Amino acid sequence: MPIVVTLDVMLARRKMRGKELAERIGMTEQNLSLLRSGKVKGMRFETLARICAELECQPADILTYQPVDTADD
């Protein structure tokens, strides 16, 4: 998947634990863990907005695009 979740980096910068963020945004720790590991296929904009508000960041701070090289060598 070319979208990489870098939420752990922002949590570390903010010195916040995943459990605390999950409580603040009204998400289960398990679902946040799945998001942090990149094992989800999508996320609601509402959830993204809550995360960004709590971490005082932009979506680009927690999501990056890394194109998949499909060239046949």
C-alpha positions as CSV (number, residue, x, y, z in Angstrom):
1,M,0.0,0.0,0.0
2,P,1.5,3.3,-1.0
3,I,0.0,5.2,2.0
4,V,2.1,4.8,5.1
5,V,0.8,5.7,8.6
6,T,3.4,7.6,10.6
7,L,1.2,8.2,13.7
8,D,3.8,6.7,16.0
9,V,6.3,9.4,15.1
10,M,3.8,12.1,15.9
11,L,2.8,10.4,19.2
12,A,6.5,10.3,20.2
13,R,7.0,14.0,19.3
14,R,4.0,14.9,21.5
15,K,5.2,12.5,24.2
16,M,1.7,10.9,24.2
17,R,0.8,7.2,24.5
18,G,-1.6,5.5,22.2
19,K,-3.9,4.7,25.1
20,E,-4.2,8.4,25.9
21,L,-4.9,9.4,22.3
22,A,-7.5,6.7,21.9
23,E,-9.3,7.9,25.0
24,R,-9.2,11.5,23.9
25,I,-10.6,10.8,20.4
26,G,-13.2,8.2,21.5
27,M,-11.5,5.3,19.7
28,T,-10.7,1.8,21.2
29,E,-7.1,1.1,21.8
30,Q,-7.4,-1.9,19.5
31,N,-8.6,0.1,16.6
32,L,-6.0,2.8,17.1
33,S,-3.4,0.0,17.2
34,L,-4.6,-1.3,13.8
35,L,-4.4,2.2,12.4
36,R,-0.9,2.7,13.8
37,S,0.3,-0.5,12.2
38,G,-1.2,0.4,8.8
39,K,-3.5,-2.6,8.8
40,V,-6.6,-0.6,8.0
41,K,-7.8,0.1,4.5
42,G,-9.4,3.4,5.3
43,M,-10.2,6.0,7.9
44,R,-13.0,8.5,8.2
45,F,-12.1,12.1,7.8
46,E,-13.8,12.8,11.2
47,T,-11.4,10.4,12.8
48,L,-8.5,12.0,11.0
49,A,-9.7,15.4,12.1
50,R,-9.9,14.3,15.8
51,I,-6.4,12.9,15.7
52,C,-5.0,16.0,14.1
53,A,-6.8,18.2,16.6
54,E,-5.5,16.3,19.6
55,L,-1.9,16.1,18.3
56,E,-2.0,19.6,16.9
57,C,-0.8,18.5,13.5
58,Q,-1.7,18.3,9.9
59,P,-2.8,15.0,8.1
60,A,0.5,15.1,6.2
61,D,2.3,14.7,9.6
62,I,0.7,11.3,10.1
63,L,0.2,10.0,6.6
64,T,2.7,9.8,3.8
65,Y,2.6,8.6,0.2
66,Q,5.3,6.3,-1.0
67,P,4.8,5.1,-4.5
68,V,5.1,1.4,-5.2
69,D,7.8,0.7,-7.9
70,T,6.0,-1.4,-10.5
71,A,8.8,-1.3,-13.1
72,D,9.9,-4.6,-14.5
73,D,13.6,-4.9,-14.3
